[in-house]
Amino acid sequence: MTGPGDLGLPELPGPDPAAGDPPAADAPPAPAVAPPGSAGEPASTRPGVRTFSLDGRQAAGLYLVGWLASLLGAATMFVVLLAQPTDLAGAILLGVGTLLLTVGLAAGAGSQAIERQAAGRLRYRGPSPFILFGANVAMTLFLDLLAIPVLQAAGVRSGTAVEALVGLLILNASAILLVATLVVGSGSLSWREMGWPVRTARILPLAGLVRDLLEGMVLAVPVLFLTVGLGAVLIRILGSAPPGPLPEALSPGDAVLNLVSGVLIAPFGEELFYRGFATTAWVRGMGPRAGILRGALLFAAAHVLTLSGTPSTALIAFVTRLPVALALGWIFVRRGSIVSSFGLHAMFNAIPLVIVGLSIQG
């Protein structure tokens, strides 16, 4: 397995102190005295995102907004979900809560990026993937609440392939907006550093893109066999099977929509966030092995959040996603190209969806 340099990232010494990792032995010593909040201040004395203090912060106002909006949003959502109202007032309060939580987490992520860039010597100087993941979930919930009456007015029923496609488009739009604004916009990472096939505003050679895509697609076959075998063993032991991530296709039209959702829409947004952003950030701060593992765990956990069922089905869903999650992170870091992980992800989803589609046609 190759190192961060294969992602086009600079080889800098040591883990990321801001991520809670021990400093490398050969890391340059911090100055003994520095003005509070200055770029030369030792990382160990600078206030972290979890320490509520405005002293010495580069963006104290942004940090304060992040804390207050996050707490108010989370509290509002908790009260609404606890009461489970079914009227319009409950829907409005839930919308206000998700919006406040989105603004709060986004502000916290922006504040963290400013603090890390001021530290100067960190290998990764952007917001935590965990904070951006929470912001993505909150923003998606808010936009879903806005989309529900529109879909109902258009006659789209709940639990259909159309609704799933719209939900994935919203999820992708949220992820792209957050990464573009808080990661690329803050100067933390460029699109090229996150594995996108662009360099100085030019598309990379087509032959290289095709090679990366095919390599990922070929790797998807053994990973899928491993996943199916692992799932069969777990289902036999625990006696239950988790529901699929997409609604059941009841017609050829549903099968086509599920194919678009599973092969194009979902891999695009998930590779952008979990490999391009999160894995790159953690590889920079922690090294390839730890970065790939952490990205895989987050990816698998995210796919369990929206599943309904028992704890055993959630466990099966989590464990069976780990092989493909690890393979996606490995090929992304190895090739330094998001095209490779996209090819693996798309083919992994396509094979079972095509089989289902053919069975419906039959």
Sequence and secondary structure as in RCSB ss.txt:
>XXXX:A:sequence
MTGPGDLGLPELPGPDPAAGDPPAADAPPAPAVAPPGSAGEPASTRPGVRTFSLDGRQAAGLYLVGWLASLLGAA
TMFVVLLAQPTDLAGAILLGVGTLLLTVGLAAGAGSQAIERQAAGRLRYRGPSPFILFGANVAMTLFLDLLAIPV
LQAAGVRSGTAVEALVGLLILNASAILLVATLVVGSGSLSWREMGWPVRTARILPLAGLVRDLLEGMVLAVPVLF
LTVGLGAVLIRILGSAPPGPLPEALSPGDAVLNLVSGVLIAPFGEELFYRGFATTAWVRGMGPRAGILRGALLFA
AAHVLTLSGTPSTALIAFVTRLPVALALGWIFVRRGSIVSSFGLHAMFNAIPLVIVGLSIQG
>XXXX:A:secstr
   GGGGT    SS  GGGT    TTS    S   TT TTS GGGS  TTS   TT TTHHHHHHHHHHHHHHHH
HHHHHHHH   SHHHHHHHHHHHHHHHHHHHHHHHHHHHHHHHH   S  S  HHHHHHHHHHHHHHHHHHHHHH
HHHTT  TTSHHHHHHHHHHHHHHHHHHIIIIIITTTS  TTTTT SEETTEE  HHHHHHHHHHHHHHHHHHHH
HHHHHHHHHHHHH      SS    SHHHHHHHHHIIIIIHHHHHIIIIIIIIIHHHHHHH HHHHHHHHHHHHH
HHHHHT  S HHHHHHHHHHHHHHHHHHHHHHHHHT HHHHHHHHHHHHHHHHHHHHHHHH 
